[in-house]
Amino acid sequence: MAVAEPLLEFRGTTVHFGPVAAVRGVDLTVRAGETLGVAGESGSGKSTLALSVLRLLPRTATVGGQVLLGGADVAGLSWGQLRAVRWAGTAIVFQGAMHALNPVRRIADQIAEPILLHGSDRDVDGRVHRLLDQVGVPARAARAYPHELSGGQRQRVMIAMALACDPDLVIADEPTTALDVMVQAQVLDLLAALVADRAAGLLLISHDLSVLAGTCQRLAVMYAGRIVEHGPARDVVDHPTHPYTQALAAAHPKIGDPASRLAPHGLPGDPPDPTDLLGLRCPFQPRCAAARPDCATADVTLRPAGEHRQAACVLVDRSLGAHR
Amino acid sequence: MSLLRADDVAIRYGPVRAVDGVTLDVAEGEIVALVGESGCGKTTLATTLLGLRRPDTGRVLFDGVPLPTGGRGLRRYRRQVQWVPQDPTGALNPRHTVYQAVAEGLRVHRIGGDEPTQVREALAHAGLRPADRYLAKLPGELSGGQRQRVVIAGALALSPRVLVADEPVASLDASVRGEILALLLRLRADLGLAAVVVTHDLGLAWHIADRVAVMYLGRIVELGPAADVLTAPRHPYTRALLSVVDGSRDRVVLPGEPPDAARVPGGCRFHPRCPALAGGTARAVAHRCRGVDPVPLTGAGVACHLREALTGSG
């Protein structure tokens, strides 16, 4: 049986803004029914990577390598084809729903817009009401303006818009960042359920490992524009291999774990400099407590780190060697 | 003995009961986390503790004495209780150097003495060492974590006894967060500083707090030692909050929107969203949940009829 083309594939993807390297060679795949989380801090390149999928980056950006949607390189799509893909094939939920919604148009009209542009114009009202119902926003909100809704409701409206044209792939960039934990849990559950119902793919981007571990099957951790660890989400968060993932995991302690009680640990040193050419060294080496001399002189790429797992760290070789 | 105390404090904005009868003590050198969702009144309570807003009823006491009401007395008070805001970038003037930012409080409060030395000491306490390297820098030349250290140094320059920090790490990257929290613990160890940390983040409370106060709709609904409240929560609201943070338990996602402090429900204010009431666990006390407002806490405990009934019978 032929394996279907992945919904989304990054192949050696790079993004430069002049001398600034935002994304430095990423390989990732999302198939139908899969949920992939991308974790990283500000400047890690995770949002730039998301924007590259629908060619939403500013003109100053240079994209290298390939970004494939359903097997087709997005760089080769005409504007017409790209318009067809946006919303209908792939939809993006941005963070900060207050700013992404038009403040002077009613909610129903905004949800109807992608349907009218990409789908049929029959029974649009009915479709809008079904969408609002699916995302748990009361029907009376259809006639409301964005400022009349709560933050959680607005984020649900954004999700309703993203689902309006039945996309195969949903990309959500920090969809719950400004929301309270309870509302965040509601929105994430909703997103996961809707994606599962349709066997769509989900690429979820967040700085928060616990958000990703709770929602995604797989997790990729980005640092300085690269993937430094990749594997089953729960596994990566509970047993991180890369020293950077370990630091991220320690930042949000497991409540009840005596080791972290009254003992917060940070990561010393400065965030990576995107103009740094790196050359032959591990990008994380300057901040790494476990660094060895060769980390400063040899590039460190992703390598196998256990079952279905990869990490860009020389320590992996040593620990795997020890197990043999 | 309590260093800072909110005594049955209530604050109203028109129909909004932002803080609705809160009693909370902070002991010398103690770190208390005030946790809750947006709109629960935690930030309003913090501004009241800082003497920036006078309570409508109740009072705030420092060292056992009610806060002064006059301008000069309040200014003296605010030296002792310093504010650390959420977003250091917004709190710092982009055209002021680190030196100016830290010295500003000293000048406002007309603290004499050797200003350059005081500024250097404050920066060193905040972990910016050697201080001389940072004095001439502008906020734009610093990382987010360094900016937050500058803000904390500005507070430390006045030799306060309490810091009131509102989401001190919410705007920082995860890897930097631990460093700033470790700093708060170090300040407590080195300078005996107490802190009230306002946060929605229960992990933060686990990391640094001695005691945790959980607020819901203007009231403290659970209060106790951090390890107890966070590992054996007793109020249904605390339980739900913890369950969604910690993915491994059975999640209790509360339905509905965060409540509106302009329309506080009658009876127990949590009853319309209470999983114990909806699930039938609280059937025996349901009439009380719907009809009787639990007595506000004045110390460690849980403001919940179900818990009262359980402890009463057993």
Interface residues (C-beta under 8 A of the other chain):
Chain A: E41 S42 S150 G152 Q153 D180 V181 M182 V183 Q184 A185 Q186 D189 H207 D208 L209 S210 A213 G214 Y244 A247 L248 A250 A251 H252 P253 K254 I255 G256 S260 R261 L262 A263 P264 H265 G266 L267 P268 D270 P271
Chain B: E37 S38 S143 G144 G145 D173 A174 S175 V176 R177 G178 E179 I180 L181 A182 L185 H200 L202 G203 W206 H207 I208 A227 L230 T231 A240 L241 L242 V244 V245 D246 G247 R251 V253 L254 P255 E257 P258
